[in-house]
């Protein structure tokens, strides 16, 4: 089976350093730059990309097969975030059309452009299930690690995709998470036995199985011992706040 094609969707301002780092890190097959007409250097950076300019963008740029610039109308207005959603959708559709049925992996940068563009990129990436990365422009000329993926956002994205599947077991797992967090707030025991008694007729075994799923999703951590205890993570607390509905307690 062929390796997935990598697609970089990069919010582009006036600096080419972050783009160079992202190309070197991901070695993408396709690159879509999203910019605005106020970013005066963006067209030149796009030209460097089209020319596969190694001096400006590093040796990995040679492997980029397709390049396109997408402009938004206004980077400083109430619609900028929505425009970024639309631009990222456009990039995804165009990449899919050129993929000839190959699997695609999308990566979205949340550093370049205006602050509103960054917000739009981040929200669209979470909504569309795109891995996000950040490049610290202030350290581009140093030897330390410059690009990093934003683990919290990517874990949240993965969890949202899981929740959208809407399986009955997913709702049950959120009930377990809710019970863990409720017990934490009241300093109560958080073992499978204690939780199953609270959620009767749910069995001890069902709780343990559900907790393993929640641990895989990074929503809890399991404190292992003679009797396992469960603790919520920061991600787990946010997910519960965003998605838990008290009506689930009736199911």
N, C-alpha and C positions, 0 to 999 in steps of 0.2 A: 504494500500500500504506500502511495506517495506521501511524503511529508506535507503537512498543511502549508498553504501559502500564507506568509505573514504580511499583514497590511498595517501600515503606520498611518494614523490620522493625527496630524500634528498641528496644533494651534500656533500659527507663526506670527511673531512680532518682527522686530528689527534686528534681532540677533540670530546668527546662524550656528552659534556654539551648541545650544541645546539640540538642534536638529542633527548636527554631526554626531553628538553623543548617542542619540536615539538610533540613528542608522548603524553606528558601530556596534551598539548593544544588541539590537534585534536582527540586523541583517535582513531587512524586509524585501519582499518581492515587489510591493507596490507602496507608494507614498502619496498621500493626499495632504496638501497644505491647506489649512483654512486661515484666511487672513481678511483684512479690511483695507480699504483704499487709503486709510490714514497711516498705515505702516509703510513708509516710503521705501524701505530697503527690501521689503518682501518680494517684489518682482525680480530683483537681482538675485536674491537667494533662490528663488524658483528657477532662474536661468542657470545658476550653478548646478542645481539638481538635474535639470534637463540635460546639461552638458556632461553630467557625471564627473564634475570637477573634483578630482582627488585632492588637489592642493587645498581646496576650501572645505570639503566635506568628508575627506578621509577615503581610504582604499575600499571600504565596504560599499561605497556608493556605486561602484562598478556593477554590483550584482542587482541593483534596482532595475526592474523590467518596465515599470510604468510609473509615470509621474503626472500629477494634475494639481492645479491650484483652484480652490473654490473660495470665492469672495462672499462675505456677508455685506449687507447694505450699510449697517451702522453699528459701530462697536461701542457706542456710548449712549444707548437709549433703553427704554423699558422693554423693547422687543429683542434686545441682543441675545438674551438667553434662549429665547424661542428660535431665533435665527441660527444659533449654534446647533440646536436640536435638528433643524432642517438640513443644515450643511453636513452634519455627521450622517444623517439618514441618506443623503445624496451620495456621500462617499461610500457608504456600505453597499448601496444598490449598484453603483458603478463597479465596485470591486467584485461583487458577486457576478455581474454580467460578464466580466472579463476572466473569471476563474475557470470557465469550462467544466463546471461540476466539481472542481477540486474543493476540498475543505479549506476554510479560511480561519485564520486567527487574527483578531483585531486588537490593536494597541492604541490607546489615546493619550496624548500628552496633555497635562494640565498645568503648564507653566507659561507658555508663550501667549502673546496678545494682551488685550486689556483684562482687567480683573473680571469684568462681566463675561468676557469670552471664556475665561478660565472656569467661572461658575457654570456656564452653559456646557462646557466640555465635560466637567465632572458629573453633572446631573444626567446628561445624555448617556455617558458611559455607564453609570449605575443602572439607568433604565434599560439600556440595550445589552447589558452583559459584556461590556468591553473592559479588558484589563487596562488599568490606568498607571501612568508613570509620571515622575517629576524629575526635572533636571535643575540642579542648583546652579544658576548662571554665575553666581558670585565666586564659585570655585572651579569654573570651567578650565582655567589655565593651571590647575594644580593636579597632583598625581592621585589624590584620594578618589574614592568612589563618588562619581558625580550623578549618576542616574540610579534611581531606585523606584521600585513598584510600591504603590501605596496599599499596604496589606489590609488595613481596615476597610478601605473602600472596595477592594477586590473581594474580601470576604463578605461584605454586605451585599455586593452584586451577586455573588454566588448564592447567598441565602435567599435573596429576593427571587431568583430563578427557581430555587427549590420550592419556595412558598407558592409561586405561581402555578406549579404543577397541581396543587390543590388536592393531594391525596388525603384520604381520611386519616391515615397515620400521621400526616404532617400536623393536622389540627390536634391530635392527641399529644404529639411531642411538645407542642406549644403549651398545652395544659401542664405537662410535667415541668417545663421551664418556668411557667407562672408559679407553680407550687414551690419550686426551689427558691425563687426570688422572694416569695411571700414568707417562707421560713427563714430566709436570711434576715429579712427586716425584723422578724420577731425573735431572732436568735434561737430558732428551734432546730432539732435534729433533722438532717437532710439525707437520710439513708433511703434505700429502695423500699424497705419495709415500712418506714414511717410515711413515705409518700403514698405508697399503695393503700395504706389504711385510710389516709385522708381522701383518696380518690376512689374508694371502693365503689364498684366491684373490680376495678383494675387490679391485676395481679402483680406480685413482686417481680416476676419474670418479665412481664410487659414493660414495667418501669425500667428495669435494667437494660432491656433492648432499646427502649426509647432514649435513655441517657447516652448509650453508645453513639446513637445517631446525632444527638445534640453535641457530643464531644467532637465528632468528625466535622461538624459544621462550625466548630469553635465558639459555640454558644454557652458551653459550660466546660469546666475542668473537673476531672474525677480525682478526688483525694483518696488514693488507694491504701488499703490496710485490711485488717481482718474483716471489717465491714466498711465498704466503700461509702464515701460521703461526696456530695455534689455541690459545687460552687459555680455561680454564674460568672460569665465574663462581661466586660464592658459592652462588647458586641451583642451578647445575649440580652442585656438590659435594654439596649437601644431597639433591638429587633422586637422584643416583647412590647415595648412602648408603642412602636409603629404599627404592629400587625395583630396584636392580641385583641380578641373580642370576647367580652364576658359571656356571650351566647355560646361560646365553645364549651363552657362548663356544663351545658345541658346535653351535649352530644355524647 
